Amino acid sequence: MKKLFCLMLTVILALNCFCLIGTASAQSFETENGVKVEMAPFLYKSALYPMEYPSHQSYEIKEKSVEGDYAISREINDLSYTFVFPAGTTEIECKVSLNGESDWVGFTVNATDNPIYWEKDAQGNVDYSKPLTFYRDEATAERDEYGVLYRDFLKDAQVKGFRDYSKLYWRLVYTCNGEVVTEYFDIKLYEYDSAEKYDVKIVNFNVAGLPFGVFSGEDVPANQKVIAKYLSENDFDIAAVQEDFGYHKNLVDNLKGFNYLTNHTGNVPGGDGLNVFTKDMTIYNETRVSWNKQSGILTDGSDELTPKGFVYSVIDIGNGIYVDFYNLHADAYGGEGSVAARTSQYKQLAEFIKARSAENDRPVIVTGDFNNHLHSGEDNSALYNILCVELGMKDAWVEYHNNGDYFNMYNWHVSGLPAWGNWDSVERFMYRAGGGVDLVVNDFRYVEVHDSNEKTVSDHAAAECDFTFIKTEDFIENTQNLTVTKPSANNFIHQIKWFFKALFKIFSDISNLPELLKEIA
């Protein structure tokens, strides 16, 4: 359907010039050894122990070596954890204690006794020139010696329960290029059952509301009504949509129970297609930002023909908890220009998030159509390096369905199930804690929505994520001035501006029209 986008837009702009006019934070420090440590917010939920660990899910220890900067990261969850160590690492020791002075327990792996974790060269010798990745296997985590670290260590066999402590002490020691580096981290514990918690059910859906779908046999207006019915009947607290263009009225007029809506920016070419709806949660500070860089006019998804970007808002979860909520639509397609554009867009988003979080620290959720998979192997790995490493965000699908492992998706690859709409798809939820409010993912689902004839109403699946917001003892009251989002009329001048802008772009790229026609055919 979307392959017809720029062709139809060309025809409409050329033949009907006025058809659109009426439509309208991470902590960081440096060690004594000069090793920079960047720590990102983390919450670890144990299925066996009724506590939350408001600590840090991943930290980056960056050390300059002959191979460049390599990162150490720590991932913890119920069944597995992953460590990535810099080149030259020969030994790793991970231990915890109850008093921070003695009684350290845990495990040690080294190249001599545990050669399976080190990459070998052609002669079978340990290759210290490459980073070491150490994976925990979920099948053995419950019964091998490493499982003691986070489960059995807290158990008290005499009372057949768990020890009652408010803090654990974590010690990481590793040997890299002959130098021994030791770091200590505190892991604070608190009673999960007694914490103040709020469950929030969120859906993210690219609703395929492009007005040109009718040319490929799609009943787009009817599809929007089906989508509205689906959103209304499945108890979502927040809904984020993309490609909400030409049939916005069909969508919102059929929504039931959603009392707060962002402002619709209109049809193509002037609209961005991004909107957020909530049932009982006030939306504040609505801000729309267009991407600085896009790629493709008559090819590669025609991203330059609409002001794609992201819409930012602050949403009131309740009882003083607010979340910085982002809904985005990134560049489509996989060409060199599109990959570079997405990298630029993730960087632009990251800078915006940093600035907003510096003004007022709150939990952050970023959702939308990322047009990028974590497993896709794009050369720059921008999605992971910018949003996860630099911003300290986590991906809900990875955390819930892949044991928090961002590097190994082998089982999903060999399953034979295509990723699109099934696993590590482009419809994502990225999140991080903030302001003394922790976030837990309780469920994540990809759901295809069908009409009465069992035909899908969009080329995307709906991504559904159930979060729990948890107030900790470090909770920070909001002090920022928040402005309620109010309805506004379509910007006539904006629509006219984008009409001529899109028309100019199309004529400037007219040489690619044969390629577009060939692709459609």
C-alpha positions as CSV (number, residue, x, y, z in Angstrom):
1,M,0.0,0.0,0.0
2,K,2.7,2.5,1.0
3,K,4.5,2.0,-2.3
4,L,1.7,4.0,-4.0
5,F,2.2,6.9,-1.5
6,C,4.4,9.2,-3.5
7,L,2.8,8.4,-6.8
8,M,-0.7,9.2,-5.6
9,L,0.6,12.3,-3.8
10,T,2.2,13.5,-7.1
11,V,-1.1,13.1,-8.9
12,I,-3.1,14.8,-6.2
13,L,-0.7,17.7,-5.9
14,A,-0.5,18.3,-9.6
15,L,-4.2,17.9,-10.5
16,N,-6.0,19.1,-7.3
17,C,-3.9,21.8,-5.7
18,F,-6.5,22.7,-3.1
19,C,-7.7,19.3,-2.0
20,L,-5.8,19.4,1.3
21,I,-6.7,22.9,2.4
22,G,-9.8,22.1,4.4
23,T,-8.4,18.9,6.1
24,A,-6.7,19.3,8.4
25,S,19.5,10.4,32.7
26,A,22.2,8.5,33.5
27,Q,24.7,8.9,36.4
28,S,28.4,8.8,35.7
29,F,31.7,8.9,37.6
30,E,35.4,8.1,37.0
31,T,37.3,5.5,39.0
32,E,40.8,5.9,40.4
33,N,42.1,3.9,37.4
34,G,40.6,6.5,35.1
35,V,37.9,4.2,33.9
36,K,34.7,6.1,33.1
37,V,31.5,4.5,34.5
38,E,28.1,5.5,33.2
39,M,25.1,4.1,35.2
40,A,21.6,3.9,33.8
41,P,18.4,3.4,35.9
42,F,17.3,-0.2,36.4
43,L,14.6,-2.2,38.1
44,Y,15.0,-6.0,38.6
45,K,11.9,-7.9,39.5
46,S,12.4,-11.4,40.9
47,A,9.7,-14.0,40.3
48,L,11.0,-15.9,43.3
49,Y,11.5,-13.1,45.8
50,P,8.8,-10.5,46.4
51,M,11.2,-7.5,46.2
52,E,12.2,-4.9,43.6
53,Y,15.9,-3.9,43.1
54,P,15.8,-0.2,42.4
55,S,19.5,-0.3,41.3
56,H,21.0,-0.1,37.9
57,Q,20.3,-2.5,35.1
58,S,23.4,-1.7,33.0
59,Y,26.5,0.2,33.5
60,E,29.1,1.1,31.0
61,I,32.8,0.9,31.9
62,K,34.6,2.3,28.9
63,E,38.3,1.7,28.7
64,K,40.6,2.8,25.9
65,S,42.5,-0.1,24.4
66,V,44.4,-0.8,21.2
67,E,41.1,-1.8,19.6
68,G,39.3,1.4,20.7
69,D,36.5,1.9,23.3
70,Y,34.9,-1.3,24.6
71,A,32.0,-1.4,27.1
72,I,31.3,-3.6,30.0
73,S,27.6,-4.1,30.7
74,R,25.7,-6.0,33.3
75,E,22.2,-7.4,32.8
76,I,20.3,-9.2,35.5
77,N,16.9,-10.9,35.4
78,D,15.2,-14.0,36.8
79,L,16.9,-16.5,34.5
80,S,19.9,-15.1,32.8
81,Y,22.4,-12.3,32.8
82,T,24.9,-11.0,30.3
83,F,28.4,-9.5,30.6
84,V,30.4,-7.8,27.9
85,F,34.0,-7.1,28.8
86,P,36.7,-5.2,27.0
87,A,39.4,-6.6,24.8
88,G,42.3,-8.1,26.8
89,T,40.1,-9.4,29.6
90,T,41.5,-12.7,31.1
91,E,39.5,-13.1,34.3
92,I,36.1,-12.0,35.7
93,E,34.9,-12.1,39.3
94,C,31.3,-11.2,40.3
95,K,30.4,-11.5,43.9
96,V,27.8,-10.1,46.4
97,S,27.9,-9.6,50.2
98,L,25.5,-8.7,53.0
99,N,27.9,-6.5,54.8
100,G,30.2,-5.2,52.1
101,E,33.3,-6.2,54.1
102,S,33.5,-10.0,54.1
103,D,31.5,-13.1,53.2
104,W,31.7,-12.4,49.5
105,V,30.1,-15.1,47.4
106,G,29.6,-15.5,43.7
107,F,31.7,-16.8,40.8
108,T,34.9,-16.4,38.9
109,V,35.6,-17.3,35.3
110,N,38.9,-17.1,33.6
111,A,40.5,-18.0,30.3
112,T,42.3,-21.0,31.8
113,D,39.5,-22.8,33.6
114,N,36.5,-21.5,31.5
115,P,37.9,-21.4,27.9
116,I,34.4,-21.7,26.3
117,Y,33.6,-18.1,27.1
118,W,36.6,-16.7,25.2
119,E,36.8,-16.4,21.4
120,K,39.6,-18.4,19.8
121,D,41.8,-17.6,16.8
122,A,42.4,-20.0,13.9
123,Q,45.0,-21.9,16.0
124,G,42.7,-22.4,18.9
125,N,44.4,-19.8,21.1
126,V,42.4,-17.3,23.2
127,D,42.0,-14.1,21.2
128,Y,42.4,-11.2,23.7
129,S,42.1,-8.6,20.9
130,K,38.3,-8.8,20.9
131,P,35.7,-8.0,23.6
132,L,34.5,-11.0,25.7
133,T,30.8,-11.7,25.9
134,F,29.7,-14.0,28.8
135,Y,26.1,-15.3,28.5
136,R,24.1,-17.0,31.3
137,D,22.0,-19.8,30.0
138,E,18.4,-19.8,31.4
139,A,18.2,-23.6,31.4
140,T,21.0,-23.9,34.0
141,A,20.5,-20.7,35.9
142,E,18.3,-22.3,38.6
143,R,20.7,-25.2,39.4
144,D,24.3,-24.3,38.6
145,E,26.7,-22.5,40.8
146,Y,26.0,-19.1,39.3
147,G,22.3,-19.2,40.3
148,V,23.4,-18.9,43.9
149,L,24.4,-15.3,43.2
150,Y,20.8,-13.8,43.2
151,R,18.5,-16.5,44.5
152,D,20.0,-19.0,46.9
153,F,22.1,-16.3,48.5
154,L,19.0,-14.6,49.8
155,K,17.2,-17.7,50.9
156,D,17.3,-18.8,54.5
157,A,17.0,-22.6,54.7
158,Q,16.2,-22.6,58.4
159,V,13.0,-20.5,58.0
160,K,12.2,-21.7,54.5
161,G,12.0,-18.2,53.4
162,F,14.2,-15.3,52.4
163,R,16.7,-13.2,54.4
164,D,15.4,-9.8,55.4
165,Y,18.0,-7.2,54.3
166,S,17.7,-3.7,52.9
167,K,20.9,-3.7,50.9
168,L,23.2,-6.0,49.0
169,Y,26.8,-5.2,48.0
170,W,28.1,-6.0,44.5
171,R,31.8,-6.4,43.7
172,L,33.1,-6.7,40.2
173,V,36.7,-7.5,39.6
174,Y,38.2,-8.1,36.2
175,T,41.7,-8.4,34.8
176,C,42.3,-6.6,31.5
177,N,45.7,-6.4,29.8
178,G,47.4,-7.2,33.1
179,E,45.6,-4.5,35.1
180,V,43.2,-5.5,37.9
181,V,40.1,-3.2,38.0
182,T,37.7,-3.5,41.0
183,E,34.4,-1.7,41.3
184,Y,31.8,-1.8,44.1
185,F,28.1,-1.1,43.8
186,D,25.2,-1.1,46.3
187,I,22.0,-2.8,45.5
188,K,19.2,-1.4,47.6
189,L,16.2,-3.6,48.3
190,Y,12.7,-2.7,49.3
191,E,9.4,-4.5,49.9
192,Y,7.6,-4.8,46.6
193,D,4.2,-5.8,48.0
194,S,4.1,-2.7,50.3
195,A,5.2,-0.2,47.6
196,E,2.7,2.2,46.0
197,K,2.1,0.7,42.5
198,Y,0.0,1.7,39.5
199,D,-0.7,-0.6,36.5
200,V,-1.0,1.1,33.2
201,K,-1.9,-0.6,29.9
202,I,-0.6,1.0,26.8
203,V,-1.0,0.2,23.1
204,N,1.1,1.5,20.1
205,F,-0.4,1.1,16.7
206,N,0.5,2.3,13.2
207,V,-3.1,2.6,11.9
208,A,-2.2,2.9,8.2
209,G,-4.4,5.9,7.7
210,L,-2.7,7.1,4.5
211,P,-5.5,8.4,2.1
212,F,-4.1,6.5,-0.8
213,G,-4.9,3.0,0.5
214,V,-8.1,3.0,-1.4
215,F,-6.1,2.8,-4.7
216,S,-4.8,-0.6,-3.6
217,G,-8.2,-1.9,-2.6
218,E,-8.1,-1.1,1.1
219,D,-11.2,0.3,2.8
220,V,-9.2,2.7,5.0
221,P,-12.2,4.6,6.5
222,A,-13.7,1.3,7.6
223,N,-10.4,0.1,8.9
224,Q,-10.1,3.2,11.2
225,K,-13.5,2.3,12.7
226,V,-12.4,-1.2,13.4
227,I,-9.2,0.1,15.0
228,A,-11.2,2.5,17.1
229,K,-13.4,-0.3,18.3
230,Y,-10.4,-2.4,19.2
231,L,-8.7,0.4,21.2
232,S,-12.0,1.1,23.0
233,E,-12.8,-2.4,24.0
234,N,-9.4,-3.6,25.3
235,D,-9.0,-1.5,28.5
236,F,-6.1,0.5,27.3
237,D,-5.2,3.5,29.4
238,I,-3.0,5.1,26.8
239,A,-3.0,4.7,23.0
240,A,-0.3,6.0,20.7
241,V,-0.9,5.9,16.9
242,Q,1.1,6.7,13.7
243,E,0.0,7.3,10.2
244,D,-3.2,8.9,11.5
245,F,-3.7,11.1,8.4
246,G,-6.6,11.3,6.1
247,Y,-9.2,9.4,8.1
248,H,-8.6,10.8,11.6
249,K,-12.3,11.6,12.1
250,N,-13.3,8.0,11.4
251,L,-10.9,7.0,14.1
252,V,-11.6,9.5,16.9
253,D,-15.4,9.6,16.4
254,N,-15.5,5.9,17.1
255,L,-13.3,5.9,20.1
256,K,-15.1,5.3,23.4
257,G,-13.9,6.4,26.8
258,F,-10.8,8.3,25.7
259,N,-11.2,11.7,27.3
260,Y,-7.8,13.3,26.4
261,L,-6.4,13.6,22.9
262,T,-3.5,15.4,21.3
263,N,-4.1,17.8,18.4
264,H,-4.4,16.3,14.9
265,T,-2.0,18.0,12.5
266,G,-4.0,17.2,9.4
267,N,-3.8,15.1,6.2
268,V,-0.7,14.6,4.0
269,P,1.5,16.3,3.2
270,G,1.3,18.7,6.2
271,G,0.4,16.2,8.9
272,D,2.8,14.1,10.9
273,G,0.3,11.3,11.5
274,L,1.2,11.1,15.3
275,N,-1.4,11.2,18.1
276,V,-1.8,10.1,21.7
277,F,-5.1,9.3,23.4
278,T,-5.7,8.6,27.1
279,K,-8.8,7.6,29.0
280,D,-8.5,9.3,32.4
281,M,-4.9,10.7,32.3
282,T,-4.4,14.4,31.6
283,I,-2.0,15.2,28.7
284,Y,0.3,18.1,29.3
285,N,3.0,20.1,27.4
286,E,2.2,18.6,24.0
287,T,5.2,19.4,21.8
288,R,5.8,18.3,18.2
289,V,9.3,18.0,16.7
290,S,10.1,17.2,13.0
291,W,13.2,15.2,12.1
292,N,16.2,17.3,11.1
293,K,17.2,14.6,8.6
294,Q,15.1,12.3,6.4
295,S,15.7,10.2,3.3
296,G,13.5,9.5,0.3
297,I,11.2,11.5,-1.9
298,L,9.9,9.3,-4.7
299,T,11.8,6.2,-3.4
300,D,12.8,4.7,0.0
301,G,9.5,5.2,1.7
302,S,9.0,8.8,0.6
303,D,9.8,10.0,4.2
304,E,10.6,13.5,3.1
305,L,7.0,14.2,1.9
306,T,5.6,14.5,5.4
307,P,7.0,16.2,8.6
308,K,7.6,12.9,10.4
309,G,9.2,13.2,13.8
310,F,7.9,12.7,17.3
311,V,5.2,14.1,19.6
312,Y,6.3,14.7,23.3
313,S,3.9,15.0,26.2
314,V,3.8,14.7,30.0
315,I,1.0,12.3,31.1
316,D,-0.4,12.3,34.6
317,I,-0.5,8.7,35.8
318,G,-2.0,9.6,39.1
319,N,-1.0,10.4,42.7
320,G,1.8,12.7,41.7
321,I,3.4,10.3,39.2
322,Y,4.0,11.8,35.7
323,V,5.7,10.2,32.7
324,D,7.6,11.8,29.8
325,F,5.8,10.1,26.9
326,Y,7.2,10.1,23.3
327,N,5.5,8.8,20.2
328,L,7.7,8.7,17.1
329,H,7.8,7.6,13.5
330,A,11.3,7.0,12.2
331,D,12.5,6.8,8.6
332,A,11.5,3.6,6.7
333,Y,13.4,1.3,4.4
334,G,17.0,-0.1,4.7
335,G,19.1,1.9,2.2
336,E,22.2,3.7,3.2
337,G,20.3,7.1,3.2
338,S,17.5,5.7,5.4
339,V,19.9,4.1,7.9
340,A,21.9,7.4,8.2
341,A,18.6,9.3,8.6
342,R,17.5,6.9,11.5
343,T,20.8,7.4,13.2
344,S,20.4,11.2,13.0
345,Q,16.8,10.9,14.3
346,Y,17.7,8.7,17.3
347,K,20.4,11.2,18.2
348,Q,18.0,14.1,17.8
349,L,15.5,12.3,20.1
350,A,18.2,11.5,22.6
351,E,19.3,15.2,22.9
352,F,15.6,16.2,23.4
353,I,15.1,13.5,26.1
354,K,18.3,14.6,27.9
355,A,17.2,18.2,27.9
356,R,13.7,17.4,29.2
357,S,15.0,15.1,31.9
358,A,17.5,17.7,33.0
359,E,14.6,20.1,33.6
360,N,12.6,17.6,35.6
361,D,13.5,14.0,36.2
362,R,10.6,11.6,35.5
363,P,10.2,8.1,34.1
364,V,10.4,8.0,30.3
365,I,8.5,5.9,27.8
366,V,9.3,6.1,24.0
367,T,7.0,4.2,21.7
368,G,6.0,4.3,18.0
369,D,7.1,3.0,14.7
370,F,10.9,2.8,14.9
371,N,11.3,1.1,11.4
372,N,14.3,-0.7,12.9
373,H,14.9,-4.1,14.6
374,L,17.5,-4.6,17.2
375,H,18.5,-7.9,15.5
376,S,18.7,-6.3,12.1
377,G,22.5,-5.8,12.1
378,E,22.5,-2.2,10.9
379,D,26.2,-1.2,10.7
380,N,26.0,1.5,13.3
381,S,23.6,-0.3,15.7
382,A,22.2,3.2,16.5
383,L,19.0,2.0,18.1
384,Y,20.9,0.1,20.8
385,N,24.0,2.4,21.2
386,I,22.0,5.6,21.4
387,L,18.8,4.7,23.2
388,C,20.0,1.8,25.4
389,V,23.7,2.6,26.1
390,E,23.7,6.4,25.9
391,L,20.3,7.0,27.5
392,G,20.1,3.9,29.7
393,M,16.7,2.9,28.3
394,K,15.4,-0.7,28.1
395,D,13.4,-2.3,25.4
396,A,10.2,-3.9,26.6
397,W,10.1,-6.8,24.2
398,V,13.8,-7.7,24.9
399,E,13.3,-7.5,28.7
400,Y,10.0,-9.5,28.7
401,H,10.5,-12.1,25.9
402,N,14.3,-12.4,25.5
403,N,15.5,-12.4,29.1
404,G,17.0,-8.9,28.8
405,D,19.6,-10.2,26.3
406,Y,20.2,-7.6,23.6
407,F,22.9,-9.5,21.8
408,N,21.6,-13.1,21.3
409,M,18.3,-13.7,19.5
410,Y,19.3,-17.0,17.9
411,N,16.3,-19.0,19.0
412,W,14.0,-16.4,17.5
413,H,16.0,-16.4,14.2
414,V,15.7,-20.2,13.8
415,S,12.1,-20.4,14.8
416,G,11.0,-19.7,11.2
417,L,8.7,-17.0,12.5
418,P,9.2,-13.6,10.7
419,A,10.1,-10.8,13.0
420,W,7.7,-8.3,11.6
421,G,4.7,-8.1,13.9
422,N,5.9,-11.2,15.9
423,W,9.2,-10.7,17.7
424,D,11.6,-7.8,17.9
425,S,9.4,-6.0,15.5
426,V,9.5,-2.3,14.5
427,E,6.7,-1.4,16.9
428,R,8.6,-0.8,20.1
429,F,8.4,0.4,23.7
430,M,11.6,1.8,25.2
431,Y,11.6,2.9,28.8
432,R,13.6,3.9,31.9
433,A,12.9,4.8,35.5
434,G,13.2,8.3,36.9
435,G,12.3,10.7,39.7
436,G,12.1,7.9,42.2
437,V,9.5,6.0,40.1
438,D,10.5,2.5,38.8
439,L,9.0,0.8,35.8
440,V,8.3,-2.9,35.5
441,V,7.0,-4.6,32.3
442,N,4.4,-7.2,33.3
443,D,3.4,-8.3,29.8
444,F,4.2,-7.5,26.1
445,R,2.1,-8.6,23.1
446,Y,2.1,-8.2,19.3
447,V,-1.5,-8.5,18.1
448,E,-2.8,-8.4,14.6
449,V,-6.2,-6.6,14.4
450,H,-8.7,-8.0,11.8
451,D,-12.0,-6.9,10.4
452,S,-15.1,-9.0,10.3
453,N,-13.8,-10.8,7.2
454,E,-10.6,-11.7,9.1
455,K,-8.5,-9.3,7.0
456,T,-5.9,-7.2,8.7
457,V,-6.7,-3.5,9.0
458,S,-3.1,-2.4,9.0
459,D,0.3,-3.6,7.7
460,H,1.5,-3.3,11.3
461,A,0.6,-5.3,14.4
462,A,-0.5,-3.5,17.5
463,A,2.1,-3.5,20.2
464,E,0.6,-3.8,23.7
465,C,2.7,-3.3,26.9
466,D,1.5,-3.5,30.5
467,F,3.6,-1.4,32.8
468,T,3.6,-1.1,36.6
469,F,4.7,2.3,37.9
470,I,6.2,2.0,41.4
471,K,6.9,4.8,43.9
472,T,10.1,4.3,45.8
473,E,11.4,6.1,48.9
474,D,13.4,8.3,46.5
475,F,10.2,9.7,44.9
476,I,10.5,13.3,43.7
477,E,7.5,15.6,43.5
478,N,7.0,17.3,40.2
479,T,7.9,21.0,40.3
480,Q,7.6,21.8,36.6
481,N,4.9,24.1,35.3
482,L,2.6,21.9,33.2
483,T,0.2,23.2,30.6
484,V,-3.0,21.2,29.7
485,T,-3.2,20.2,26.1
486,K,-6.1,22.1,24.5
487,P,-7.8,21.6,21.2
488,S,-6.6,23.8,18.4
489,A,-7.7,24.3,14.8
490,N,-5.7,23.0,11.9
491,N,-2.9,25.4,10.9
492,F,-4.0,26.6,7.4
493,I,-0.6,28.3,6.7
494,H,1.2,25.1,7.8
495,Q,-0.9,23.0,5.3
496,I,-0.2,25.4,2.4
497,K,3.5,25.6,3.2
498,W,3.8,21.8,3.2
499,F,1.7,21.5,0.0
500,F,4.2,23.6,-2.0
501,K,7.2,22.1,-0.1
502,A,6.1,18.6,-1.1
503,L,5.4,19.6,-4.6
504,F,8.8,21.1,-5.0
505,K,10.5,18.0,-3.6
506,I,8.6,15.8,-6.0
507,F,9.7,17.8,-9.0
508,S,13.3,17.9,-7.7
509,D,13.3,14.1,-7.6
510,I,11.2,13.5,-10.8
511,S,14.1,11.5,-12.3
512,N,13.3,8.7,-9.8
513,L,9.7,8.4,-10.9
514,P,10.5,5.4,-13.3
515,E,12.1,3.6,-10.4
516,L,9.0,4.2,-8.2
517,L,6.7,2.9,-11.0
518,K,8.9,-0.1,-11.4
519,E,8.8,-0.8,-7.7
520,I,5.0,-0.5,-7.6
521,A,4.7,-2.8,-10.6
